[in-house]
Amino acid sequence: METATIRIPEDKKNILKAISSLENKKMNDIIVELIDEYVERHKETLELLSIPGLYENLIESSEEIRKGKGASLKDARKK
């Protein structure tokens, strides 16, 4: 496994140390678990942003709505 060095504020490091001691886990294991949870929470967003053109279409649609060019919810439901 390749390693990386990260810098975290001293106060956060101290909290992490206390938690790792309390849970009898290595700080590295806790950090890896946190990264996995973070990635999982953002997985759907990353998948959506990987769809070609989706982001641009969302930006364009938002601009149209701001300009009042969008259809009303009532009209959209009719279609």
TORPA-4810 file (N, C-alpha, C, O; in nm, 3 decimals):
<nodes>
NODE_1_0.085_-0.117_0.000_0.000_0.000_0.000_0.089_0.124_0.000_0.183_0.134_0.079_M
NODE_2_0.058_0.215_-0.088_0.132_0.340_-0.095_0.086_0.431_0.019_-0.030_0.427_0.059_E
NODE_3_0.176_0.511_0.069_0.141_0.600_0.180_0.146_0.745_0.135_0.209_0.779_0.035_T
NODE_4_0.077_0.830_0.211_0.078_0.974_0.186_0.083_1.044_0.321_0.035_0.993_0.421_A
NODE_5_0.142_1.160_0.320_0.147_1.241_0.442_0.039_1.349_0.431_0.026_1.414_0.328_T
NODE_6_-0.036_1.366_0.538_-0.136_1.472_0.540_-0.109_1.563_0.658_-0.051_1.521_0.759_I
NODE_7_-0.150_1.686_0.645_-0.136_1.782_0.754_-0.274_1.815_0.806_-0.363_1.851_0.730_R
NODE_8_-0.291_1.801_0.935_-0.418_1.836_0.996_-0.390_1.927_1.116_-0.284_1.917_1.178_I
NODE_9_-0.482_2.014_1.147_-0.461_2.103_1.262_-0.439_2.023_1.391_-0.495_1.915_1.409_P
NODE_10_-0.358_2.079_1.477_-0.321_2.013_1.603_-0.444_1.973_1.684_-0.448_1.862_1.739_E
NODE_11_-0.543_2.061_1.692_-0.661_2.029_1.773_-0.737_1.909_1.717_-0.788_1.826_1.793_D
NODE_12_-0.744_1.900_1.585_-0.811_1.785_1.522_-0.730_1.657_1.546_-0.787_1.551_1.571_K
NODE_13_-0.598_1.669_1.539_-0.511_1.553_1.564_-0.530_1.502_1.707_-0.534_1.381_1.729_K
NODE_14_-0.541_1.593_1.801_-0.559_1.553_1.940_-0.693_1.482_1.962_-0.701_1.385_2.037_N
NODE_15_-0.797_1.532_1.896_-0.929_1.466_1.905_-0.921_1.327_1.843_-0.972_1.230_1.899_I
NODE_16_-0.856_1.318_1.727_-0.841_1.189_1.659_-0.763_1.091_1.745_-0.796_0.973_1.752_L
NODE_17_-0.658_1.140_1.811_-0.580_1.054_1.901_-0.666_1.001_2.015_-0.661_0.883_2.049_K
NODE_18_-0.747_1.090_2.074_-0.832_1.050_2.185_-0.933_0.944_2.140_-0.957_0.846_2.210_A
NODE_19_-0.992_0.965_2.023_-1.091_0.870_1.970_-1.023_0.736_1.940_-1.077_0.630_1.973_I
NODE_20_-0.906_0.742_1.879_-0.837_0.616_1.845_-0.801_0.538_1.971_-0.807_0.415_1.972_S
NODE_21_-0.763_0.609_2.075_-0.731_0.543_2.201_-0.857_0.482_2.264_-0.855_0.369_2.312_S
NODE_22_-0.964_0.560_2.264_-1.090_0.514_2.322_-1.145_0.391_2.249_-1.194_0.297_2.312_L
NODE_23_-1.136_0.393_2.116_-1.190_0.283_2.035_-1.087_0.173_2.010_-1.119_0.071_1.948_E
NODE_24_-0.966_0.193_2.059_-0.858_0.096_2.039_-0.836_0.068_1.890_-0.821_-0.047_1.847_N
NODE_25_-0.834_0.176_1.812_-0.810_0.167_1.668_-0.689_0.252_1.634_-0.655_0.346_1.706_K
NODE_26_-0.624_0.219_1.524_-0.515_0.302_1.473_-0.575_0.428_1.411_-0.683_0.424_1.352_K
NODE_27_-0.504_0.540_1.425_-0.550_0.665_1.365_-0.564_0.649_1.214_-0.657_0.703_1.153_M
NODE_28_-0.473_0.575_1.153_-0.478_0.551_1.009_-0.609_0.482_0.969_-0.671_0.518_0.870_N
NODE_29_-0.650_0.383_1.048_-0.774_0.310_1.017_-0.895_0.403_1.024_-0.987_0.393_0.942_D
NODE_30_-0.895_0.492_1.121_-1.006_0.587_1.134_-1.008_0.682_1.015_-1.115_0.711_0.961_I
NODE_31_-0.891_0.730_0.974_-0.884_0.823_0.860_-0.930_0.754_0.732_-1.004_0.812_0.653_I
NODE_32_-0.887_0.630_0.710_-0.930_0.555_0.591_-1.081_0.536_0.593_-1.147_0.550_0.490_V
NODE_33_-1.137_0.505_0.710_-1.282_0.490_0.724_-1.354_0.620_0.692_-1.457_0.620_0.624_E
NODE_34_-1.301_0.732_0.739_-1.361_0.862_0.711_-1.358_0.895_0.562_-1.454_0.948_0.507_L
NODE_35_-1.246_0.863_0.497_-1.235_0.887_0.353_-1.337_0.802_0.278_-1.404_0.852_0.187_I
NODE_36_-1.348_0.675_0.315_-1.446_0.587_0.250_-1.588_0.641_0.265_-1.665_0.640_0.168_D
NODE_37_-1.623_0.689_0.383_-1.756_0.744_0.407_-1.778_0.871_0.323_-1.886_0.891_0.268_E
NODE_38_-1.676_0.955_0.314_-1.686_1.079_0.237_-1.707_1.048_0.088_-1.793_1.108_0.023_Y
NODE_39_-1.629_0.955_0.037_-1.641_0.915_-0.104_-1.780_0.858_-0.130_-1.842_0.891_-0.232_V
NODE_40_-1.830_0.775_-0.042_-1.962_0.714_-0.059_-2.071_0.821_-0.064_-2.165_0.812_-0.143_E
NODE_41_-2.059_0.924_0.023_-2.159_1.031_0.024_-2.159_1.111_-0.105_-2.263_1.165_-0.145_R
NODE_42_-2.044_1.119_-0.171_-2.033_1.199_-0.293_-2.035_1.116_-0.421_-2.023_1.170_-0.531_H
NODE_43_-2.050_0.987_-0.407_-2.047_0.895_-0.520_-2.153_0.929_-0.625_-2.124_0.935_-0.745_K
NODE_44_-2.276_0.951_-0.581_-2.385_0.980_-0.674_-2.358_1.110_-0.751_-2.382_1.118_-0.871_E
NODE_45_-2.308_1.211_-0.681_-2.276_1.338_-0.747_-2.169_1.318_-0.853_-2.180_1.370_-0.964_T
NODE_46_-2.065_1.242_-0.819_-1.958_1.215_-0.914_-2.010_1.138_-1.036_-1.970_1.165_-1.149_L
NODE_47_-2.100_1.043_-1.012_-2.157_0.967_-1.123_-2.239_1.057_-1.214_-2.230_1.047_-1.336_E
NODE_48_-2.318_1.146_-1.155_-2.400_1.237_-1.235_-2.313_1.334_-1.315_-2.340_1.360_-1.432_L
NODE_49_-2.208_1.386_-1.252_-2.121_1.481_-1.321_-2.039_1.415_-1.432_-1.985_1.484_-1.519_L
NODE_50_-2.030_1.282_-1.430_-1.956_1.213_-1.535_-2.042_1.194_-1.661_-1.990_1.153_-1.765_S
NODE_51_-2.172_1.225_-1.653_-2.259_1.215_-1.772_-2.225_1.333_-1.863_-2.237_1.449_-1.822_I
NODE_52_-2.183_1.305_-1.987_-2.143_1.413_-2.077_-2.255_1.516_-2.097_-2.368_1.480_-2.131_P
NODE_53_-2.222_1.642_-2.075_-2.316_1.751_-2.101_-2.415_1.780_-1.989_-2.484_1.882_-1.994_G
NODE_54_-2.424_1.694_-1.889_-2.524_1.715_-1.785_-2.501_1.845_-1.708_-2.595_1.922_-1.687_L
NODE_55_-2.378_1.869_-1.668_-2.349_1.990_-1.590_-2.385_2.115_-1.670_-2.447_2.207_-1.618_Y
NODE_56_-2.346_2.118_-1.795_-2.375_2.234_-1.880_-2.526_2.253_-1.895_-2.575_2.365_-1.892_E
NODE_57_-2.600_2.142_-1.913_-2.746_2.150_-1.925_-2.809_2.203_-1.797_-2.904_2.281_-1.803_N
NODE_58_-2.757_2.163_-1.682_-2.810_2.212_-1.555_-2.786_2.361_-1.540_-2.876_2.434_-1.497_L
NODE_59_-2.668_2.408_-1.576_-2.635_2.551_-1.568_-2.727_2.630_-1.662_-2.782_2.733_-1.624_I
NODE_60_-2.743_2.581_-1.783_-2.829_2.646_-1.883_-2.974_2.651_-1.835_-3.040_2.754_-1.847_E
NODE_61_-3.022_2.542_-1.781_-3.160_2.536_-1.731_-3.180_2.632_-1.614_-3.283_2.698_-1.605_S
NODE_62_-3.082_2.641_-1.526_-3.092_2.733_-1.412_-3.100_2.877_-1.459_-3.176_2.957_-1.404_S
NODE_63_-3.022_2.910_-1.561_-3.025_3.047_-1.615_-3.162_3.077_-1.678_-3.215_3.187_-1.662_E
NODE_64_-3.218_2.980_-1.748_-3.350_2.999_-1.810_-3.457_3.022_-1.703_-3.543_3.108_-1.718_E
NODE_65_-3.451_2.946_-1.597_-3.548_2.960_-1.489_-3.536_3.097_-1.425_-3.636_3.163_-1.398_I
NODE_66_-3.411_3.142_-1.402_-3.389_3.275_-1.343_-3.446_3.385_-1.432_-3.496_3.486_-1.382_R
NODE_67_-3.439_3.365_-1.563_-3.490_3.465_-1.658_-3.641_3.451_-1.679_-3.700_3.528_-1.755_K
NODE_68_-3.701_3.355_-1.613_-3.846_3.336_-1.625_-3.888_3.262_-1.751_-4.006_3.265_-1.788_G
NODE_69_-3.796_3.195_-1.816_-3.828_3.124_-1.940_-3.874_2.981_-1.916_-3.918_2.914_-2.010_K
NODE_70_-3.866_2.933_-1.794_-3.904_2.796_-1.766_-4.055_2.778_-1.765_-4.130_2.875_-1.753_G
NODE_71_-4.098_2.655_-1.778_-4.241_2.623_-1.773_-4.284_2.615_-1.627_-4.205_2.581_-1.540_A
NODE_72_-4.409_2.647_-1.602_-4.460_2.635_-1.466_-4.473_2.487_-1.432_-4.477_2.402_-1.522_S
NODE_73_-4.478_2.457_-1.305_-4.493_2.318_-1.261_-4.624_2.261_-1.314_-4.631_2.145_-1.354_L
NODE_74_-4.727_2.343_-1.313_-4.858_2.301_-1.364_-4.850_2.260_-1.512_-4.903_2.157_-1.552_K
NODE_75_-4.783_2.343_-1.592_-4.767_2.312_-1.735_-4.680_2.189_-1.755_-4.706_2.108_-1.844_D
NODE_76_-4.577_2.175_-1.674_-4.487_2.060_-1.687_-4.561_1.931_-1.655_-4.536_1.828_-1.717_A
NODE_77_-4.650_1.937_-1.558_-4.727_1.818_-1.523_-4.822_1.778_-1.634_-4.848_1.659_-1.654_R
NODE_78_-4.873_1.875_-1.707_-4.964_1.845_-1.818_-4.892_1.769_-1.928_-4.949_1.681_-1.993_K
NODE_79_-4.766_1.802_-1.947_-4.687_1.735_-2.052_-4.646_1.601_-2.005_-4.579_1.527_-2.078_K
</nodes>
